[in-house]
Amino acid sequence: MRRSAVVLSVGLVLFLLAGCGQTTMTTPPVNSTSAVTLSITDEPPSGVTVLFFQINLTAASLTPASGTGTVSLLNNNTPLQVDVTELQALSAFLSTASVQAGTYSSLSLTFANPQLVIFNKSNQSIATTCAVGSVCQLTPQIENNSSTLSFTTAPFPLTVSQNSPLGLLLDFHLNNVIQSDLSVNLGVANGVTVEPLPPAPPSGHRPFGFLQGTVQSVTAGQDQFTLLTRDGRMFTIDVNSSTTYGNFPTSACTTGGIACLAQGQVVKVQVAGVQGPATLLAAEVDFVQTAAQQTAEGNIIALSTSNGSTVMKLLLHWSPNATSLPFGGIANVTIASSATFSVNAGMFTIPSGLSFASATDLLVGQKVQVDVVAGSLTTTPNAPHWAPPSVSFTSDTIALEPSQFTGMVSAVDSSASSFTIATFPNFFPLWSNANWMPDQITVQTTSQTTYQNLNPDSFSGVTVNTLVSVNGWLFNTPTAATPSTIVGQTVLGRSNGFF
């Protein structure tokens, strides 16, 4: 059987700022600003496709070399949910905290409550729980007292200097972490490792990550607004003349600016920097939904028809209303005959000739944002205990969002600024051969594509047999040399050898 793997990157951006957060250190604070970025990669066990992996980060702290106390990196010690499978080539901003300049000997991280959704493509049941060909939701145990990890070797000891950002890459290798009985052992050899985060690419922002949440208030005169995330974190977001605005409907504004924002809107913010404790600078603000609208985001894992309508099975990753639309659950979405289709590209320009205008343009592996037609949402009762929770609804608005894939570069076409990857797909057909996600994907790059961890960090750094993660918009191109094309927003080189 062909061995498949996915390499997933989670950027957990923890900023260290003077004068805020929790610390047990007794010496006076020194004005210093640093950023700790934790990026997680994972690899699934052979014969298992990891569709969804979420874990809570319940504590994160630095220990000073003096041995005096520790510095918490989580605001109010609030646990944070990390959806690993959402972030192959992206970062998610987490928190700000107070820290003194100085030398730190170790980093301690505590995890809890892992949740796993897998597709069993092996030839036998797994751990007597997940039958062959089934999608299963599991709540694995963290074994061997490995929920808390301490990192004391390189890059430690680590020096925090005034006004000097820090970055750490936390590699999370699921192929080692997930055991044969589907328990989780974070302390296994080469399960979790730490290395310095690469610097920001010349053509892009430092990977501070993004936030999604609901606008609480707008102070146009001060060019800022407040944002409440789904897990209850509150941030003040500053905007300036360099901030861009994407996907806002004409009913909200015709020209991008602070006037586009309104209380109750759900938006996604790309963080460009830190202005102060819990105050961030936005590089880009993208519209998600109005206050009265209900939407969900998920990846298509199957397509079918029912009574003449197209039905998508979505693996849910995000919704402002997490109670009725559960993370890691399956949504059976019937597409209304009057449905409108669009591409949520923000300020990125999609090349001509690529279509997302009807149900025929849908493809397994695409990430989409869909609205929920009022009154259509129902919950499927009596699901087996191992099956993901299931809901059904009708949608009349479907927007294409960036998908993420990892694979080995198999061919490069410099004249077309494109290359082909042989993917390690994390989506597989569940009910019909027509739903196969192709192994070969053409990556179309543009002048707006950013490159990281390549040599050099440009298109010329993409060479055959390079392992890369790509974030971008996936299009169905059945008449092309490969049946799918992804427009690359970010191309991330994978040089650590874990794949």
MARFINU-368076 format. One record per residue (C-alpha): x, y, z; residue number from 1. Coordinates in steps of 0.5 Angstrom, whole numbers. Layout:
BEGIN
{xx->X	yy->Y	zz->Z	seq->NUM}
...
***
This chain:
BEGIN
{xx->0	yy->0	zz->0	seq->1}
{xx->2	yy->7	zz->-2	seq->2}
{xx->5	yy->11	zz->5	seq->3}
{xx->2	yy->17	zz->5	seq->4}
{xx->4	yy->23	zz->10	seq->5}
{xx->2	yy->30	zz->11	seq->6}
{xx->7	yy->35	zz->14	seq->7}
{xx->3	yy->41	zz->18	seq->8}
{xx->5	yy->47	zz->20	seq->9}
{xx->2	yy->51	zz->26	seq->10}
{xx->5	yy->58	zz->28	seq->11}
{xx->3	yy->59	zz->35	seq->12}
{xx->6	yy->66	zz->36	seq->13}
{xx->7	yy->68	zz->43	seq->14}
{xx->9	yy->76	zz->44	seq->15}
{xx->13	yy->78	zz->50	seq->16}
{xx->12	yy->85	zz->52	seq->17}
{xx->14	yy->89	zz->58	seq->18}
{xx->9	yy->91	zz->63	seq->19}
{xx->3	yy->86	zz->62	seq->20}
{xx->2	yy->79	zz->63	seq->21}
{xx->3	yy->74	zz->68	seq->22}
{xx->10	yy->73	zz->71	seq->23}
{xx->13	yy->70	zz->78	seq->24}
{xx->19	yy->74	zz->77	seq->25}
{xx->21	yy->79	zz->83	seq->26}
{xx->26	yy->83	zz->79	seq->27}
{xx->23	yy->90	zz->76	seq->28}
{xx->21	yy->89	zz->69	seq->29}
{xx->26	yy->92	zz->63	seq->30}
{xx->23	yy->95	zz->57	seq->31}
{xx->23	yy->89	zz->52	seq->32}
{xx->19	yy->86	zz->46	seq->33}
{xx->20	yy->79	zz->44	seq->34}
{xx->16	yy->74	zz->40	seq->35}
{xx->16	yy->67	zz->41	seq->36}
{xx->13	yy->63	zz->35	seq->37}
{xx->12	yy->56	zz->36	seq->38}
{xx->11	yy->52	zz->29	seq->39}
{xx->8	yy->45	zz->29	seq->40}
{xx->9	yy->40	zz->24	seq->41}
{xx->6	yy->33	zz->24	seq->42}
{xx->6	yy->26	zz->20	seq->43}
{xx->1	yy->21	zz->21	seq->44}
{xx->2	yy->13	zz->22	seq->45}
{xx->2	yy->9	zz->16	seq->46}
{xx->-5	yy->7	zz->13	seq->47}
{xx->-8	yy->13	zz->17	seq->48}
{xx->-10	yy->19	zz->14	seq->49}
{xx->-11	yy->25	zz->19	seq->50}
{xx->-17	yy->29	zz->17	seq->51}
{xx->-17	yy->33	zz->24	seq->52}
{xx->-12	yy->34	zz->30	seq->53}
{xx->-14	yy->39	zz->35	seq->54}
{xx->-10	yy->40	zz->42	seq->55}
{xx->-10	yy->45	zz->48	seq->56}
{xx->-4	yy->49	zz->50	seq->57}
{xx->-6	yy->50	zz->57	seq->58}
{xx->1	yy->53	zz->59	seq->59}
{xx->7	yy->56	zz->56	seq->60}
{xx->13	yy->59	zz->60	seq->61}
{xx->20	yy->61	zz->60	seq->62}
{xx->25	yy->59	zz->66	seq->63}
{xx->30	yy->64	zz->67	seq->64}
{xx->38	yy->62	zz->67	seq->65}
{xx->38	yy->65	zz->74	seq->66}
{xx->33	yy->60	zz->76	seq->67}
{xx->28	yy->65	zz->79	seq->68}
{xx->21	yy->64	zz->78	seq->69}
{xx->18	yy->63	zz->71	seq->70}
{xx->15	yy->67	zz->66	seq->71}
{xx->8	yy->65	zz->63	seq->72}
{xx->7	yy->66	zz->56	seq->73}
{xx->-1	yy->65	zz->56	seq->74}
{xx->-6	yy->71	zz->58	seq->75}
{xx->-9	yy->70	zz->64	seq->76}
{xx->-7	yy->62	zz->63	seq->77}
{xx->-13	yy->61	zz->59	seq->78}
{xx->-12	yy->55	zz->55	seq->79}
{xx->-12	yy->55	zz->47	seq->80}
{xx->-14	yy->51	zz->42	seq->81}
{xx->-10	yy->49	zz->36	seq->82}
{xx->-13	yy->46	zz->30	seq->83}
{xx->-6	yy->43	zz->27	seq->84}
{xx->-9	yy->41	zz->21	seq->85}
{xx->-11	yy->48	zz->19	seq->86}
{xx->-4	yy->51	zz->19	seq->87}
{xx->1	yy->47	zz->14	seq->88}
{xx->3	yy->54	zz->11	seq->89}
{xx->0	yy->59	zz->16	seq->90}
{xx->1	yy->62	zz->23	seq->91}
{xx->-4	yy->63	zz->28	seq->92}
{xx->-3	yy->69	zz->33	seq->93}
{xx->-4	yy->67	zz->40	seq->94}
{xx->-2	yy->71	zz->46	seq->95}
{xx->2	yy->77	zz->49	seq->96}
{xx->5	yy->77	zz->55	seq->97}
{xx->10	yy->80	zz->60	seq->98}
{xx->18	yy->78	zz->60	seq->99}
{xx->24	yy->81	zz->62	seq->100}
{xx->30	yy->82	zz->58	seq->101}
{xx->35	yy->77	zz->60	seq->102}
{xx->37	yy->69	zz->59	seq->103}
{xx->33	yy->64	zz->59	seq->104}
{xx->35	yy->56	zz->60	seq->105}
{xx->28	yy->53	zz->58	seq->106}
{xx->21	yy->53	zz->55	seq->107}
{xx->16	yy->49	zz->58	seq->108}
{xx->9	yy->47	zz->54	seq->109}
{xx->3	yy->43	zz->57	seq->110}
{xx->-2	yy->40	zz->53	seq->111}
{xx->-9	yy->37	zz->54	seq->112}
{xx->-15	yy->34	zz->51	seq->113}
{xx->-13	yy->32	zz->44	seq->114}
{xx->-18	yy->30	zz->39	seq->115}
{xx->-17	yy->26	zz->33	seq->116}
{xx->-21	yy->25	zz->26	seq->117}
{xx->-18	yy->20	zz->22	seq->118}
{xx->-20	yy->16	zz->15	seq->119}
{xx->-18	yy->9	zz->16	seq->120}
{xx->-15	yy->7	zz->9	seq->121}
{xx->-11	yy->1	zz->12	seq->122}
{xx->-14	yy->-6	zz->11	seq->123}
{xx->-16	yy->-8	zz->18	seq->124}
{xx->-19	yy->-4	zz->24	seq->125}
{xx->-15	yy->0	zz->28	seq->126}
{xx->-15	yy->-1	zz->35	seq->127}
{xx->-22	yy->-5	zz->35	seq->128}
{xx->-25	yy->2	zz->34	seq->129}
{xx->-25	yy->5	zz->27	seq->130}
{xx->-27	yy->0	zz->21	seq->131}
{xx->-24	yy->0	zz->15	seq->132}
{xx->-26	yy->5	zz->10	seq->133}
{xx->-29	yy->9	zz->16	seq->134}
{xx->-28	yy->16	zz->18	seq->135}
{xx->-27	yy->16	zz->26	seq->136}
{xx->-27	yy->21	zz->31	seq->137}
{xx->-23	yy->19	zz->37	seq->138}
{xx->-21	yy->22	zz->44	seq->139}
{xx->-14	yy->19	zz->45	seq->140}
{xx->-10	yy->19	zz->52	seq->141}
{xx->-4	yy->23	zz->53	seq->142}
{xx->1	yy->17	zz->55	seq->143}
{xx->7	yy->16	zz->59	seq->144}
{xx->6	yy->23	zz->63	seq->145}
{xx->8	yy->27	zz->57	seq->146}
{xx->3	yy->32	zz->57	seq->147}
{xx->8	yy->37	zz->59	seq->148}
{xx->15	yy->38	zz->55	seq->149}
{xx->21	yy->42	zz->57	seq->150}
{xx->26	yy->44	zz->52	seq->151}
{xx->33	yy->45	zz->55	seq->152}
{xx->38	yy->44	zz->49	seq->153}
{xx->39	yy->48	zz->43	seq->154}
{xx->37	yy->54	zz->42	seq->155}
{xx->37	yy->54	zz->49	seq->156}
{xx->40	yy->58	zz->53	seq->157}
{xx->36	yy->63	zz->50	seq->158}
{xx->37	yy->71	zz->50	seq->159}
{xx->31	yy->76	zz->50	seq->160}
{xx->34	yy->83	zz->48	seq->161}
{xx->30	yy->89	zz->48	seq->162}
{xx->26	yy->90	zz->42	seq->163}
{xx->28	yy->84	zz->39	seq->164}
{xx->23	yy->79	zz->37	seq->165}
{xx->24	yy->72	zz->38	seq->166}
{xx->22	yy->66	zz->34	seq->167}
{xx->22	yy->58	zz->35	seq->168}
{xx->19	yy->53	zz->31	seq->169}
{xx->16	yy->47	zz->35	seq->170}
{xx->16	yy->41	zz->30	seq->171}
{xx->10	yy->36	zz->32	seq->172}
{xx->11	yy->29	zz->28	seq->173}
{xx->4	yy->25	zz->29	seq->174}
{xx->8	yy->19	zz->26	seq->175}
{xx->12	yy->18	zz->32	seq->176}
{xx->7	yy->22	zz->37	seq->177}
{xx->1	yy->17	zz->35	seq->178}
{xx->2	yy->10	zz->38	seq->179}
{xx->-1	yy->4	zz->35	seq->180}
{xx->-7	yy->4	zz->39	seq->181}
{xx->-8	yy->11	zz->37	seq->182}
{xx->-6	yy->14	zz->44	seq->183}
{xx->-1	yy->20	zz->44	seq->184}
{xx->6	yy->20	zz->47	seq->185}
{xx->9	yy->27	zz->46	seq->186}
{xx->15	yy->25	zz->49	seq->187}
{xx->17	yy->20	zz->44	seq->188}
{xx->24	yy->21	zz->41	seq->189}
{xx->23	yy->26	zz->35	seq->190}
{xx->16	yy->27	zz->37	seq->191}
{xx->16	yy->34	zz->39	seq->192}
{xx->23	yy->38	zz->37	seq->193}
{xx->25	yy->46	zz->38	seq->194}
{xx->29	yy->50	zz->33	seq->195}
{xx->30	yy->57	zz->31	seq->196}
{xx->24	yy->60	zz->27	seq->197}
{xx->27	yy->62	zz->20	seq->198}
{xx->27	yy->70	zz->19	seq->199}
{xx->21	yy->73	zz->15	seq->200}
{xx->22	yy->73	zz->7	seq->201}
{xx->24	yy->79	zz->4	seq->202}
{xx->18	yy->80	zz->0	seq->203}
{xx->13	yy->79	zz->6	seq->204}
{xx->11	yy->80	zz->13	seq->205}
{xx->14	yy->76	zz->19	seq->206}
{xx->10	yy->70	zz->20	seq->207}
{xx->6	yy->73	zz->26	seq->208}
{xx->0	yy->70	zz->24	seq->209}
{xx->-8	yy->71	zz->24	seq->210}
{xx->-14	yy->72	zz->28	seq->211}
{xx->-21	yy->71	zz->27	seq->212}
{xx->-26	yy->74	zz->31	seq->213}
{xx->-32	yy->79	zz->32	seq->214}
{xx->-31	yy->86	zz->32	seq->215}
{xx->-34	yy->89	zz->38	seq->216}
{xx->-33	yy->96	zz->37	seq->217}
{xx->-30	yy->101	zz->32	seq->218}
{xx->-26	yy->108	zz->34	seq->219}
{xx->-25	yy->111	zz->27	seq->220}
{xx->-22	yy->117	zz->29	seq->221}
{xx->-16	yy->113	zz->32	seq->222}
{xx->-16	yy->108	zz->27	seq->223}
{xx->-17	yy->102	zz->31	seq->224}
{xx->-22	yy->97	zz->33	seq->225}
{xx->-23	yy->91	zz->38	seq->226}
{xx->-24	yy->84	zz->36	seq->227}
{xx->-26	yy->78	zz->41	seq->228}
{xx->-24	yy->71	zz->39	seq->229}
{xx->-28	yy->65	zz->39	seq->230}
{xx->-24	yy->63	zz->45	seq->231}
{xx->-25	yy->69	zz->49	seq->232}
{xx->-19	yy->73	zz->48	seq->233}
{xx->-20	yy->81	zz->47	seq->234}
{xx->-15	yy->85	zz->42	seq->235}
{xx->-14	yy->92	zz->40	seq->236}
{xx->-13	yy->92	zz->33	seq->237}
{xx->-9	yy->98	zz->30	seq->238}
{xx->-10	yy->100	zz->22	seq->239}
{xx->-6	yy->105	zz->18	seq->240}
{xx->-5	yy->107	zz->11	seq->241}
{xx->-1	yy->100	zz->9	seq->242}
{xx->-7	yy->96	zz->12	seq->243}
{xx->-11	yy->93	zz->6	seq->244}
{xx->-18	yy->90	zz->6	seq->245}
{xx->-21	yy->84	zz->3	seq->246}
{xx->-28	yy->81	zz->1	seq->247}
{xx->-32	yy->87	zz->4	seq->248}
{xx->-39	yy->87	zz->0	seq->249}
{xx->-41	yy->94	zz->-3	seq->250}
{xx->-46	yy->94	zz->2	seq->251}
{xx->-41	yy->95	zz->7	seq->252}
{xx->-36	yy->100	zz->3	seq->253}
{xx->-34	yy->101	zz->-4	seq->254}
{xx->-27	yy->103	zz->-2	seq->255}
{xx->-22	yy->99	zz->3	seq->256}
{xx->-21	yy->103	zz->10	seq->257}
{xx->-23	yy->103	zz->17	seq->258}
{xx->-30	yy->105	zz->15	seq->259}
{xx->-31	yy->98	zz->12	seq->260}
{xx->-32	yy->95	zz->19	seq->261}
{xx->-38	yy->95	zz->24	seq->262}
{xx->-40	yy->92	zz->30	seq->263}
{xx->-42	yy->85	zz->30	seq->264}
{xx->-38	yy->83	zz->23	seq->265}
{xx->-34	yy->77	zz->23	seq->266}
{xx->-27	yy->78	zz->20	seq->267}
{xx->-20	yy->75	zz->19	seq->268}
{xx->-14	yy->79	zz->21	seq->269}
{xx->-7	yy->78	zz->19	seq->270}
{xx->-2	yy->81	zz->24	seq->271}
{xx->4	yy->85	zz->22	seq->272}
{xx->6	yy->87	zz->29	seq->273}
{xx->5	yy->89	zz->36	seq->274}
{xx->4	yy->96	zz->38	seq->275}
{xx->3	yy->94	zz->46	seq->276}
{xx->0	yy->89	zz->51	seq->277}
{xx->-6	yy->86	zz->47	seq->278}
{xx->-5	yy->92	zz->42	seq->279}
{xx->-4	yy->89	zz->35	seq->280}
{xx->-2	yy->92	zz->28	seq->281}
{xx->-6	yy->89	zz->22	seq->282}
{xx->-3	yy->88	zz->15	seq->283}
{xx->-10	yy->86	zz->12	seq->284}
{xx->-17	yy->85	zz->15	seq->285}
{xx->-21	yy->80	zz->11	seq->286}
{xx->-29	yy->80	zz->11	seq->287}
{xx->-32	yy->74	zz->13	seq->288}
{xx->-39	yy->75	zz->15	seq->289}
{xx->-44	yy->80	zz->18	seq->290}
{xx->-47	yy->80	zz->25	seq->291}
{xx->-54	yy->77	zz->23	seq->292}
{xx->-51	yy->71	zz->18	seq->293}
{xx->-48	yy->64	zz->20	seq->294}
{xx->-43	yy->61	zz->16	seq->295}
{xx->-38	yy->55	zz->17	seq->296}
{xx->-31	yy->54	zz->14	seq->297}
{xx->-29	yy->47	zz->12	seq->298}
{xx->-25	yy->42	zz->7	seq->299}
{xx->-29	yy->38	zz->2	seq->300}
{xx->-28	yy->31	zz->3	seq->301}
{xx->-34	yy->28	zz->-1	seq->302}
{xx->-38	yy->30	zz->-7	seq->303}
{xx->-45	yy->27	zz->-9	seq->304}
{xx->-52	yy->29	zz->-12	seq->305}
{xx->-59	yy->28	zz->-8	seq->306}
{xx->-65	yy->30	zz->-12	seq->307}
{xx->-61	yy->33	zz->-17	seq->308}
{xx->-58	yy->38	zz->-12	seq->309}
{xx->-50	yy->37	zz->-11	seq->310}
{xx->-48	yy->35	zz->-4	seq->311}
{xx->-42	yy->37	zz->0	seq->312}
{xx->-39	yy->33	zz->6	seq->313}
{xx->-35	yy->38	zz->9	seq->314}
{xx->-30	yy->37	zz->15	seq->315}
{xx->-31	yy->43	zz->19	seq->316}
{xx->-26	yy->47	zz->22	seq->317}
{xx->-28	yy->54	zz->24	seq->318}
{xx->-35	yy->57	zz->25	seq->319}
{xx->-37	yy->63	zz->29	seq->320}
{xx->-42	yy->59	zz->32	seq->321}
{xx->-38	yy->53	zz->35	seq->322}
{xx->-44	yy->50	zz->39	seq->323}
{xx->-49	yy->48	zz->33	seq->324}
{xx->-43	yy->47	zz->28	seq->325}
{xx->-38	yy->43	zz->32	seq->326}
{xx->-30	yy->43	zz->30	seq->327}
{xx->-28	yy->36	zz->27	seq->328}
{xx->-35	yy->35	zz->25	seq->329}
{xx->-38	yy->33	zz->18	seq->330}
{xx->-43	yy->38	zz->15	seq->331}
{xx->-48	yy->35	zz->9	seq->332}
{xx->-49	yy->41	zz->5	seq->333}
{xx->-54	yy->41	zz->0	seq->334}
{xx->-52	yy->47	zz->-5	seq->335}
{xx->-59	yy->51	zz->-7	seq->336}
{xx->-60	yy->52	zz->-14	seq->337}
{xx->-60	yy->59	zz->-14	seq->338}
{xx->-53	yy->59	zz->-10	seq->339}
{xx->-47	yy->64	zz->-12	seq->340}
{xx->-40	yy->62	zz->-12	seq->341}
{xx->-34	yy->67	zz->-11	seq->342}
{xx->-27	yy->67	zz->-9	seq->343}
{xx->-25	yy->70	zz->-2	seq->344}
{xx->-18	yy->72	zz->-5	seq->345}
{xx->-17	yy->78	zz->-1	seq->346}
{xx->-12	yy->83	zz->-4	seq->347}
{xx->-9	yy->77	zz->-8	seq->348}
{xx->-10	yy->77	zz->-16	seq->349}
{xx->-12	yy->70	zz->-18	seq->350}
{xx->-10	yy->69	zz->-25	seq->351}
{xx->-15	yy->69	zz->-31	seq->352}
{xx->-18	yy->62	zz->-34	seq->353}
{xx->-19	yy->59	zz->-27	seq->354}
{xx->-26	yy->58	zz->-25	seq->355}
{xx->-30	yy->58	zz->-19	seq->356}
{xx->-37	yy->59	zz->-21	seq->357}
{xx->-42	yy->53	zz->-20	seq->358}
{xx->-42	yy->46	zz->-17	seq->359}
{xx->-38	yy->43	zz->-23	seq->360}
{xx->-32	yy->47	zz->-21	seq->361}
{xx->-32	yy->44	zz->-14	seq->362}
{xx->-27	yy->39	zz->-12	seq->363}
{xx->-25	yy->34	zz->-6	seq->364}
{xx->-19	yy->38	zz->-2	seq->365}
{xx->-22	yy->45	zz->-3	seq->366}
{xx->-23	yy->49	zz->3	seq->367}
{xx->-30	yy->53	zz->2	seq->368}
{xx->-34	yy->58	zz->7	seq->369}
{xx->-41	yy->57	zz->6	seq->370}
{xx->-47	yy->60	zz->9	seq->371}
{xx->-53	yy->57	zz->13	seq->372}
{xx->-60	yy->58	zz->10	seq->373}
{xx->-64	yy->60	zz->16	seq->374}
{xx->-68	yy->54	zz->19	seq->375}
{xx->-64	yy->49	zz->15	seq->376}
{xx->-60	yy->47	zz->20	seq->377}
{xx->-61	yy->40	zz->23	seq->378}
{xx->-57	yy->35	zz->27	seq->379}
{xx->-56	yy->28	zz->25	seq->380}
{xx->-58	yy->24	zz->32	seq->381}
{xx->-56	yy->17	zz->34	seq->382}
{xx->-49	yy->17	zz->31	seq->383}
{xx->-44	yy->12	zz->33	seq->384}
{xx->-40	yy->14	zz->39	seq->385}
{xx->-33	yy->14	zz->34	seq->386}
{xx->-37	yy->18	zz->28	seq->387}
{xx->-36	yy->25	zz->28	seq->388}
{xx->-42	yy->29	zz->30	seq->389}
{xx->-46	yy->31	zz->24	seq->390}
{xx->-50	yy->36	zz->22	seq->391}
{xx->-54	yy->38	zz->15	seq->392}
{xx->-56	yy->45	zz->12	seq->393}
{xx->-57	yy->48	zz->6	seq->394}
{xx->-53	yy->54	zz->3	seq->395}
{xx->-54	yy->59	zz->-2	seq->396}
{xx->-47	yy->62	zz->-2	seq->397}
{xx->-40	yy->58	zz->-3	seq->398}
{xx->-34	yy->62	zz->-3	seq->399}
{xx->-27	yy->59	zz->-4	seq->400}
{xx->-22	yy->59	zz->1	seq->401}
{xx->-14	yy->58	zz->1	seq->402}
{xx->-13	yy->50	zz->2	seq->403}
{xx->-6	yy->47	zz->4	seq->404}
{xx->-2	yy->41	zz->1	seq->405}
{xx->5	yy->38	zz->2	seq->406}
{xx->8	yy->34	zz->-3	seq->407}
{xx->15	yy->33	zz->-7	seq->408}
{xx->16	yy->37	zz->-13	seq->409}
{xx->16	yy->33	zz->-19	seq->410}
{xx->17	yy->38	zz->-25	seq->411}
{xx->18	yy->45	zz->-25	seq->412}
{xx->16	yy->50	zz->-31	seq->413}
{xx->20	yy->56	zz->-31	seq->414}
{xx->17	yy->59	zz->-37	seq->415}
{xx->10	yy->59	zz->-34	seq->416}
{xx->12	yy->60	zz->-27	seq->417}
{xx->9	yy->54	zz->-25	seq->418}
{xx->11	yy->47	zz->-22	seq->419}
{xx->8	yy->40	zz->-20	seq->420}
{xx->8	yy->37	zz->-14	seq->421}
{xx->6	yy->29	zz->-12	seq->422}
{xx->2	yy->30	zz->-6	seq->423}
{xx->1	yy->27	zz->1	seq->424}
{xx->-6	yy->28	zz->1	seq->425}
{xx->-10	yy->29	zz->7	seq->426}
{xx->-16	yy->28	zz->4	seq->427}
{xx->-19	yy->21	zz->1	seq->428}
{xx->-25	yy->19	zz->-3	seq->429}
{xx->-30	yy->16	zz->2	seq->430}
{xx->-36	yy->14	zz->-2	seq->431}
{xx->-34	yy->14	zz->-10	seq->432}
{xx->-28	yy->13	zz->-14	seq->433}
{xx->-30	yy->20	zz->-17	seq->434}
{xx->-28	yy->23	zz->-11	seq->435}
{xx->-21	yy->22	zz->-11	seq->436}
{xx->-16	yy->27	zz->-10	seq->437}
{xx->-11	yy->27	zz->-15	seq->438}
{xx->-4	yy->26	zz->-13	seq->439}
{xx->-1	yy->31	zz->-18	seq->440}
{xx->-3	yy->38	zz->-17	seq->441}
{xx->0	yy->44	zz->-21	seq->442}
{xx->2	yy->50	zz->-17	seq->443}
{xx->1	yy->56	zz->-21	seq->444}
{xx->5	yy->62	zz->-18	seq->445}
{xx->5	yy->70	zz->-19	seq->446}
{xx->9	yy->76	zz->-17	seq->447}
{xx->5	yy->76	zz->-11	seq->448}
{xx->7	yy->69	zz->-8	seq->449}
{xx->11	yy->69	zz->-2	seq->450}
{xx->17	yy->64	zz->-1	seq->451}
{xx->20	yy->61	zz->6	seq->452}
{xx->25	yy->57	zz->8	seq->453}
{xx->28	yy->56	zz->1	seq->454}
{xx->35	yy->57	zz->-2	seq->455}
{xx->34	yy->63	zz->-5	seq->456}
{xx->27	yy->65	zz->-2	seq->457}
{xx->24	yy->66	zz->-9	seq->458}
{xx->21	yy->61	zz->-15	seq->459}
{xx->28	yy->59	zz->-17	seq->460}
{xx->29	yy->56	zz->-10	seq->461}
{xx->24	yy->51	zz->-12	seq->462}
{xx->27	yy->45	zz->-15	seq->463}
{xx->25	yy->38	zz->-17	seq->464}
{xx->25	yy->33	zz->-10	seq->465}
{xx->24	yy->39	zz->-6	seq->466}
{xx->19	yy->38	zz->0	seq->467}
{xx->14	yy->44	zz->0	seq->468}
{xx->8	yy->46	zz->3	seq->469}
{xx->3	yy->50	zz->-1	seq->470}
{xx->-2	yy->55	zz->1	seq->471}
{xx->-7	yy->57	zz->-4	seq->472}
{xx->-14	yy->57	zz->-8	seq->473}
{xx->-15	yy->50	zz->-11	seq->474}
{xx->-19	yy->50	zz->-18	seq->475}
{xx->-22	yy->44	zz->-22	seq->476}
{xx->-18	yy->44	zz->-28	seq->477}
{xx->-20	yy->37	zz->-32	seq->478}
{xx->-18	yy->39	zz->-39	seq->479}
{xx->-11	yy->41	zz->-36	seq->480}
{xx->-5	yy->36	zz->-36	seq->481}
{xx->-6	yy->35	zz->-28	seq->482}
{xx->-14	yy->36	zz->-26	seq->483}
{xx->-13	yy->41	zz->-21	seq->484}
{xx->-9	yy->47	zz->-20	seq->485}
{xx->-7	yy->51	zz->-14	seq->486}
{xx->-5	yy->58	zz->-14	seq->487}
{xx->0	yy->59	zz->-9	seq->488}
{xx->0	yy->64	zz->-4	seq->489}
{xx->5	yy->62	zz->0	seq->490}
{xx->11	yy->56	zz->-2	seq->491}
{xx->14	yy->54	zz->5	seq->492}
{xx->20	yy->49	zz->4	seq->493}
{xx->21	yy->43	zz->8	seq->494}
{xx->28	yy->42	zz->10	seq->495}
{xx->28	yy->38	zz->17	seq->496}
{xx->27	yy->31	zz->14	seq->497}
{xx->21	yy->30	zz->17	seq->498}
{xx->16	yy->27	zz->12	seq->499}
***
